[in-house]
């Protein structure tokens, strides 16, 4: 019988995951999306989107559907999920859950997946465009 791996706390896991991501700042994400170089994917839950608004052009995908919607080979993929080479920038509210989500997308072969440092709140603080929900 094999020994189970020793447990890792969330802070350590987050550090490990982020070390493998090329995380982007809000302005970088805005420019990459505006130029068509990246797809912004908003995984915030509905109450936060309703409260704070939406990023124009971002694909909204509930976190529990993310892998199914972004897998280019998946039968439930979003039309935007065209290739494993797609640059995906995942954003959550403050930039924590998005790091874990981006790592999960990388496990599916989306090797350019990353996340937005500081999430939606960093986007708003930078004064970037927001639409009311």
MDTraj code that builds the backbone (N, CA, C; nanometers):
import mdtraj as md
import numpy as np

residues = "UNK UNK UNK UNK UNK UNK UNK UNK UNK UNK UNK UNK UNK UNK UNK UNK UNK UNK UNK UNK UNK UNK UNK UNK UNK UNK UNK UNK UNK UNK UNK UNK UNK UNK UNK UNK UNK UNK UNK UNK UNK UNK UNK UNK UNK UNK UNK UNK UNK UNK UNK UNK UNK UNK UNK UNK UNK UNK UNK UNK UNK UNK UNK UNK UNK UNK UNK UNK UNK UNK UNK UNK UNK UNK UNK UNK UNK UNK UNK UNK UNK UNK UNK UNK UNK UNK UNK UNK UNK UNK UNK UNK UNK UNK UNK UNK UNK UNK UNK UNK UNK UNK UNK UNK UNK UNK UNK UNK UNK UNK UNK UNK UNK UNK UNK UNK UNK UNK UNK UNK UNK UNK UNK UNK UNK UNK UNK UNK UNK UNK UNK UNK UNK".split()
xyz = np.array([
    [0.0837, -0.1169, 0.0000],
    [0.0000, 0.0000, 0.0000],
    [0.0887, 0.1240, 0.0000],
    [0.0574, 0.2206, -0.0872],
    [0.1397, 0.3400, -0.0949],
    [0.1007, 0.4409, 0.0125],
    [0.1967, 0.5207, 0.0486],
    [0.1748, 0.6241, 0.1489],
    [0.1149, 0.7470, 0.0810],
    [0.0079, 0.8017, 0.1381],
    [-0.0502, 0.9216, 0.0770],
    [0.0466, 1.0393, 0.0887],
    [0.0399, 1.1314, -0.0069],
    [0.1289, 1.2484, 0.0012],
    [0.0962, 1.3305, 0.1253],
    [0.1980, 1.3976, 0.1775],
    [0.1724, 1.4812, 0.2949],
    [0.0883, 1.6016, 0.2539],
    [-0.0008, 1.6424, 0.3423],
    [-0.0907, 1.7525, 0.3081],
    [-0.0156, 1.8837, 0.2883],
    [-0.0707, 1.9646, 0.1999],
    [-0.0161, 2.0969, 0.1696],
    [-0.1244, 2.1980, 0.2047],
    [-0.0894, 2.3023, 0.2763],
    [-0.1851, 2.4082, 0.3067],
    [-0.2142, 2.4915, 0.1830],
    [-0.3241, 2.5644, 0.1855],
    [-0.3650, 2.6443, 0.0694],
    [-0.2623, 2.7510, 0.0339],
    [-0.1981, 2.8117, 0.1321],
    [-0.0980, 2.9141, 0.1004],
    [0.0198, 2.8551, 0.0240],
    [0.0635, 2.7363, 0.0665],
    [0.1736, 2.6691, -0.0031],
    [0.1303, 2.6252, -0.1426],
    [0.0092, 2.5715, -0.1521],
    [-0.0427, 2.5297, -0.2827],
    [-0.0505, 2.6489, -0.3774],
    [-0.1021, 2.7605, -0.3294],
    [-0.1133, 2.8805, -0.4117],
    [0.0244, 2.9273, -0.4591],
    [0.1215, 2.9225, -0.3699],
    [0.2581, 2.9609, -0.4063],
    [0.3136, 2.8679, -0.5144],
    [0.2912, 2.7385, -0.4989],
    [0.3379, 2.6413, -0.5981],
    [0.2734, 2.6660, -0.7340],
    [0.1424, 2.6841, -0.7328],
    [0.0681, 2.7057, -0.8567],
    [0.1144, 2.8328, -0.9258],
    [0.1261, 2.9393, -0.8509],
    [0.1648, 3.0682, -0.9101],
    [0.3061, 3.0676, -0.9658],
    [0.3927, 2.9836, -0.9119],
    [0.5300, 2.9781, -0.9630],
    [0.5329, 2.9271, -1.1070],
    [0.4284, 2.8576, -1.1481],
    [0.4215, 2.8065, -1.2848],
    [0.3400, 2.8924, -1.3791],
    [0.2897, 3.0058, -1.3306],
    [0.2075, 3.0946, -1.4138],
    [0.2821, 3.2228, -1.4467],
    [0.2565, 3.2758, -1.5638],
    [0.3078, 3.4068, -1.6024],
    [0.1926, 3.5052, -1.5778],
    [0.1689, 3.5370, -1.4508],
    [0.0530, 3.6184, -1.4122],
    [0.0638, 3.7586, -1.4736],
    [-0.0517, 3.8191, -1.5017],
    [-0.0534, 3.9500, -1.5657],
    [-0.1229, 4.0526, -1.4774],
    [-0.0791, 4.1755, -1.4903],
    [-0.1417, 4.2884, -1.4214],
    [-0.2633, 4.3331, -1.5020],
    [-0.3482, 4.4132, -1.4403],
    [-0.4738, 4.4549, -1.5028],
    [-0.4522, 4.5240, -1.6373],
    [-0.3617, 4.6175, -1.6448],
    [-0.3379, 4.6915, -1.7699],
    [-0.2900, 4.5964, -1.8791],
    [-0.2031, 4.5014, -1.8448],
    [-0.1556, 4.4030, -1.9424],
    [-0.2717, 4.3183, -1.9943],
    [-0.3592, 4.2762, -1.9038],
    [-0.4749, 4.1953, -1.9433],
    [-0.5661, 4.2745, -2.0354],
    [-0.5894, 4.4001, -2.0028],
    [-0.6732, 4.4869, -2.0852],
    [-0.6163, 4.4981, -2.2261],
    [-0.4869, 4.5260, -2.2358],
    [-0.4222, 4.5428, -2.3663],
    [-0.4224, 4.4115, -2.4466],
    [-0.3971, 4.3001, -2.3790],
    [-0.3959, 4.1708, -2.4488],
    [-0.5354, 4.1359, -2.5012],
    [-0.6371, 4.1646, -2.4230],
    [-0.7742, 4.1371, -2.4673],
    [-0.8145, 4.2321, -2.5799],
    [-0.7800, 4.3597, -2.5665],
    [-0.8160, 4.4599, -2.6678],
    [-0.7516, 4.4294, -2.8026],
    [-0.6313, 4.3734, -2.8005],
    [-0.5597, 4.3423, -2.9251],
    [-0.5975, 4.2041, -2.9801],
    [-0.6800, 4.1314, -2.9080],
    [-0.7187, 3.9973, -2.9519],
    [-0.6166, 3.8902, -2.9183],
    [-0.5169, 3.9245, -2.8381],
    [-0.4121, 3.8294, -2.8020],
    [-0.4515, 3.7377, -2.6869],
    [-0.5576, 3.7734, -2.6139],
    [-0.5975, 3.6918, -2.4990],
    [-0.7484, 3.6960, -2.4815],
    [-0.7988, 3.5897, -2.4253],
    [-0.9393, 3.5798, -2.3889],
    [-0.9488, 3.5971, -2.2380],
    [-1.0226, 3.6985, -2.1940],
    [-1.0474, 3.7163, -2.0515],
    [-1.1641, 3.6269, -2.0121],
    [-1.1483, 3.5538, -1.9031],
    [-1.2527, 3.4637, -1.8551],
    [-1.2838, 3.4995, -1.7103],
    [-1.4052, 3.5453, -1.6874],
    [-1.4508, 3.5902, -1.5562],
    [-1.5200, 3.4738, -1.4857],
    [-1.4610, 3.4268, -1.3747],
    [-1.5187, 3.3148, -1.3006],
    [-1.5857, 3.3593, -1.1704],
    [-1.6041, 3.4893, -1.1525],
    [-1.6711, 3.5357, -1.0301],
    [-1.8137, 3.4835, -1.0263],
    [-1.8650, 3.4631, -0.9070],
    [-2.0019, 3.4152, -0.8984],
    [-2.0995, 3.5290, -0.9249],
    [-2.2219, 3.4923, -0.9590],
    [-2.3233, 3.5865, -1.0083],
    [-2.3444, 3.7060, -0.9173],
    [-2.3479, 3.6858, -0.7877],
    [-2.3735, 3.7974, -0.6953],
    [-2.2655, 3.9050, -0.7069],
    [-2.1419, 3.8654, -0.7252],
    [-2.0343, 3.9645, -0.7419],
    [-2.0443, 4.0357, -0.8761],
    [-2.0784, 3.9612, -0.9800],
    [-2.0957, 4.0251, -1.1117],
    [-2.2101, 4.1251, -1.1074],
    [-2.3183, 4.0876, -1.0426],
    [-2.4334, 4.1780, -1.0314],
    [-2.3995, 4.3006, -0.9484],
    [-2.3243, 4.2816, -0.8421],
    [-2.2878, 4.3926, -0.7546],
    [-2.1873, 4.4878, -0.8196],
    [-2.0827, 4.4310, -0.8812],
    [-1.9695, 4.5115, -0.9264],
    [-1.9653, 4.5395, -1.0756],
    [-2.0398, 4.4630, -1.1551],
    [-2.0394, 4.4837, -1.2989],
    [-1.9555, 4.3810, -1.3723],
    [-1.9483, 4.4003, -1.5035],
    [-1.8809, 4.3064, -1.5934],
    [-1.7694, 4.3752, -1.6702],
    [-1.6701, 4.2986, -1.7067],
    [-1.5642, 4.3494, -1.7937],
    [-1.6105, 4.3289, -1.9370],
    [-1.6203, 4.4369, -2.0147],
    [-1.6663, 4.4231, -2.1536],
    [-1.5810, 4.3230, -2.2315],
    [-1.6479, 4.2310, -2.2981],
    [-1.5795, 4.1333, -2.3814],
    [-1.5319, 4.0089, -2.3094],
    [-1.5360, 4.0086, -2.1766],
    [-1.4907, 3.8904, -2.1026],
    [-1.5945, 3.7794, -2.1151],
    [-1.5464, 3.6585, -2.1269],
    [-1.6331, 3.5417, -2.1280],
    [-1.6645, 3.5068, -1.9834],
    [-1.7919, 3.5024, -1.9494],
    [-1.8335, 3.4668, -1.8139],
    [-1.8582, 3.3169, -1.8099],
    [-1.7854, 3.2499, -1.7204],
    [-1.7982, 3.1050, -1.7041],
    [-1.7968, 3.0759, -1.5543],
    [-1.9000, 3.0103, -1.5077],
    [-1.9016, 2.9712, -1.3666],
    [-1.7815, 2.8804, -1.3399],
    [-1.7213, 2.8939, -1.2239],
    [-1.6004, 2.8171, -1.1905],
    [-1.6226, 2.6668, -1.2051],
    [-1.7394, 2.6183, -1.1661],
    [-1.7630, 2.4738, -1.1734],
    [-1.7823, 2.4235, -1.3164],
    [-1.7863, 2.5123, -1.4140],
    [-1.7983, 2.4740, -1.5551],
    [-1.6728, 2.5050, -1.6361],
    [-1.5765, 2.5678, -1.5735],
    [-1.4610, 2.6227, -1.6452],
    [-1.3913, 2.5209, -1.7350],
    [-1.3528, 2.4086, -1.6794],
    [-1.2767, 2.3106, -1.7578],
    [-1.3584, 2.2578, -1.8752],
    [-1.4870, 2.2360, -1.8548],
    [-1.5723, 2.1857, -1.9628],
    [-1.5903, 2.2898, -2.0725],
    [-1.5969, 2.4157, -2.0379],
    [-1.6208, 2.5222, -2.1351],
    [-1.4941, 2.5639, -2.2093],
    [-1.3763, 2.5436, -2.1486],
    [-1.2518, 2.5896, -2.2111],
    [-1.1691, 2.4794, -2.2756],
    [-1.2049, 2.3541, -2.2555],
    [-1.1313, 2.2444, -2.3183],
    [-1.1617, 2.2441, -2.4684],
    [-1.0622, 2.2743, -2.5524],
    [-1.0859, 2.2792, -2.6974],
    [-1.1369, 2.1478, -2.7563],
    [-1.1147, 2.0366, -2.6881],
    [-1.1599, 1.9063, -2.7366],
    [-1.2914, 1.8632, -2.6724],
    [-1.3421, 1.9437, -2.5797],
    [-1.4605, 1.9057, -2.5048],
    [-1.5899, 1.9230, -2.5825],
    [-1.6851, 1.8385, -2.5529],
    [-1.8144, 1.8453, -2.6208],
    [-1.8997, 1.9622, -2.5716],
    [-1.8638, 2.0219, -2.4597],
    [-1.9392, 2.1345, -2.4040],
    [-1.8603, 2.2651, -2.4094],
    [-1.7628, 2.2697, -2.4984],
    [-1.6757, 2.3864, -2.5015],
    [-1.7473, 2.5105, -2.5541],
    [-1.6998, 2.6255, -2.5074],
    [-1.7471, 2.7545, -2.5569],
    [-1.6898, 2.7761, -2.6967],
    [-1.7596, 2.8509, -2.7816],
    [-1.7070, 2.8764, -2.9168],
    [-1.5685, 2.9413, -2.9154],
    [-1.5369, 3.0150, -2.8106],
    [-1.4065, 3.0820, -2.8006],
    [-1.2925, 2.9847, -2.7735],
    [-1.3225, 2.8651, -2.7264],
    [-1.2202, 2.7654, -2.6913],
    [-1.1759, 2.6922, -2.8175],
    [-1.0925, 2.7583, -2.8951],
    [-1.0560, 2.7097, -3.0277],
    [-0.9285, 2.6277, -3.0346],
    [-0.8411, 2.6418, -2.9342],
    [-0.7101, 2.5787, -2.9450],
    [-0.6431, 2.5701, -2.8084],
    [-0.5527, 2.4738, -2.7958],
    [-0.4717, 2.4661, -2.6746],
    [-0.3709, 2.5809, -2.6689],
    [-0.3494, 2.6495, -2.7806],
    [-0.2586, 2.7647, -2.7840],
    [-0.3266, 2.8946, -2.7417],
    [-0.4560, 2.8897, -2.7177],
    [-0.5304, 3.0086, -2.6769],
    [-0.4718, 3.0662, -2.5486],
    [-0.4468, 3.1963, -2.5479],
    [-0.4022, 3.2622, -2.4256],
    [-0.5264, 3.3001, -2.3459],
    [-0.5424, 3.2395, -2.2310],
    [-0.6563, 3.2626, -2.1444],
    [-0.6077, 3.3338, -2.0193],
    [-0.6756, 3.4444, -1.9840],
    [-0.6474, 3.5143, -1.8590],
    [-0.7722, 3.5016, -1.7725],
    [-0.7618, 3.4214, -1.6686],
    [-0.8737, 3.3969, -1.5787],
    [-0.8741, 3.5052, -1.4711],
    [-0.9946, 3.5525, -1.4373],
    [-1.0039, 3.6486, -1.3284],
    [-1.1166, 3.6118, -1.2339],
    [-1.0894, 3.6309, -1.1075],
    [-1.1896, 3.6136, -1.0038],
    [-1.2030, 3.7495, -0.9356],
    [-1.2492, 3.7539, -0.8153],
    [-1.2690, 3.8823, -0.7499],
    [-1.1378, 3.9471, -0.7067],
    [-1.0486, 3.8686, -0.6431],
    [-0.9253, 3.9271, -0.5902],
    [-0.7972, 3.8566, -0.6342],
    [-0.8076, 3.7555, -0.7209],
    [-0.6873, 3.6930, -0.7746],
    [-0.6367, 3.5711, -0.7004],
    [-0.7218, 3.5040, -0.6266],
    [-0.6812, 3.3813, -0.5584],
    [-0.7355, 3.2577, -0.6299],
    [-0.8669, 3.2471, -0.6384],
    [-0.9288, 3.1323, -0.7053],
    [-0.8859, 3.1242, -0.8520],
    [-0.8596, 3.2386, -0.9120],
    [-0.8198, 3.2399, -1.0530],
    [-0.6845, 3.1726, -1.0746],
    [-0.5952, 3.1804, -0.9779],
    [-0.4653, 3.1136, -0.9910],
    [-0.4852, 2.9625, -0.9970],
    [-0.5690, 2.9102, -0.9084],
    [-0.5970, 2.7667, -0.9075],
    [-0.6694, 2.7245, -1.0346],
    [-0.7607, 2.8093, -1.0828],
    [-0.8349, 2.7791, -1.2056],
    [-0.7407, 2.7768, -1.3262],
    [-0.6488, 2.8722, -1.3338],
    [-0.5541, 2.8758, -1.4453],
    [-0.4654, 2.7515, -1.4442],
    [-0.4235, 2.7085, -1.3262],
    [-0.3423, 2.5869, -1.3161],
    [-0.4208, 2.4657, -1.3650],
    [-0.5492, 2.4613, -1.3344],
    [-0.6332, 2.3514, -1.3805],
    [-0.6436, 2.3516, -1.5332],
    [-0.6567, 2.4693, -1.5927],
    [-0.6621, 2.4792, -1.7389],
    [-0.5303, 2.4336, -1.8011],
    [-0.4208, 2.4641, -1.7360],
    [-0.2912, 2.4178, -1.7868],
    [-0.2834, 2.2659, -1.7859],
    [-0.3435, 2.2032, -1.6867],
    [-0.3451, 2.0568, -1.6829],
    [-0.4239, 2.0001, -1.7997],
    [-0.5176, 2.0770, -1.8541],
    [-0.5941, 2.0341, -1.9721],
    [-0.5192, 2.0605, -2.1021],
    [-0.4003, 2.1203, -2.0916],
    [-0.3209, 2.1471, -2.2105],
    [-0.3262, 2.2905, -2.2595],
    [-0.3994, 2.3761, -2.1913],
    [-0.4024, 2.5188, -2.2276],
    [-0.2776, 2.5837, -2.1663],
    [-0.1641, 2.5629, -2.2312],
    [-0.0331, 2.5954, -2.1758],
    [-0.0085, 2.7452, -2.1588],
    [-0.0921, 2.8303, -2.2159],
    [-0.0758, 2.9747, -2.2012],
    [-0.1752, 3.0343, -2.1014],
    [-0.2502, 2.9502, -2.0326],
    [-0.3466, 2.9988, -1.9342],
    [-0.2734, 3.0625, -1.8167],
    [-0.3287, 3.1721, -1.7688],
    [-0.2740, 3.2429, -1.6537],
    [-0.3873, 3.3156, -1.5844],
    [-0.3533, 3.4027, -1.4909],
    [-0.4579, 3.4778, -1.4230],
    [-0.4180, 3.6221, -1.4004],
    [-0.5174, 3.6988, -1.3586],
    [-0.5028, 3.8420, -1.3366],
    [-0.4662, 3.8682, -1.1906],
    [-0.3514, 3.9271, -1.1681],
    [-0.3075, 3.9619, -1.0333],
    [-0.4080, 4.0610, -0.9735],
    [-0.4643, 4.0254, -0.8596],
    [-0.5590, 4.1142, -0.7928],
    [-0.7010, 4.1042, -0.8442],
    [-0.7231, 4.0261, -0.9488],
    [-0.8567, 4.0008, -1.0010],
    [-0.9347, 4.1250, -1.0426],
    [-1.0666, 4.1115, -1.0362],
    [-1.1561, 4.2195, -1.0775],
    [-1.1292, 4.3475, -0.9984],
    [-1.0967, 4.3330, -0.8716],
    [-1.0735, 4.4521, -0.7887],
    [-0.9523, 4.5314, -0.8389],
    [-0.8513, 4.4643, -0.8885],
    [-0.7351, 4.5336, -0.9466],
    [-0.7743, 4.6018, -1.0772],
    [-0.8594, 4.5343, -1.1558],
    [-0.9095, 4.5920, -1.2811],
    [-0.9817, 4.7236, -1.2510],
    [-1.0705, 4.7193, -1.1530],
    [-1.1477, 4.8384, -1.1163],
    [-1.0556, 4.9479, -1.0631],
    [-0.9607, 4.9124, -0.9777],
    [-0.8679, 5.0104, -0.9198],
    [-0.7848, 5.0791, -1.0281],
    [-0.7607, 5.0087, -1.1368],
    [-0.6832, 5.0643, -1.2485],
    [-0.7690, 5.1572, -1.3349],
    [-0.8998, 5.1607, -1.3100],
    [-0.9895, 5.2467, -1.3870],
    [-1.0218, 5.1937, -1.5243],
    [-1.0112, 5.0627, -1.5428],
    [-1.0389, 5.0022, -1.6722],
    [-1.1900, 4.9859, -1.6911],
    [-1.2359, 4.9675, -1.8153],
    [-1.3801, 4.9658, -1.8444],
    [-1.4571, 4.8568, -1.7694],
    [-1.5742, 4.8957, -1.7213],
    [-1.6664, 4.8046, -1.6530],
    [-1.8078, 4.8397, -1.6992],
    [-1.8851, 4.7371, -1.7337],
    [-2.0264, 4.7550, -1.7678],
    [-2.1110, 4.7121, -1.6491],
    [-2.2234, 4.7782, -1.6314],
    [-2.3166, 4.7344, -1.5285],
    [-2.3749, 4.5999, -1.5672],
    [-2.3960, 4.5163, -1.4663],
    [-2.4513, 4.3821, -1.4937],
    [-2.5981, 4.3902, -1.5265],
])
top = md.Topology()
chain = top.add_chain()
for i, resn in enumerate(residues, 1):
    res = top.add_residue(resn, chain, resSeq=i)
    for name in ("N", "CA", "C"):
        top.add_atom(name, md.element.get_by_symbol(name[0]), res)
traj = md.Trajectory(xyz[None], top)
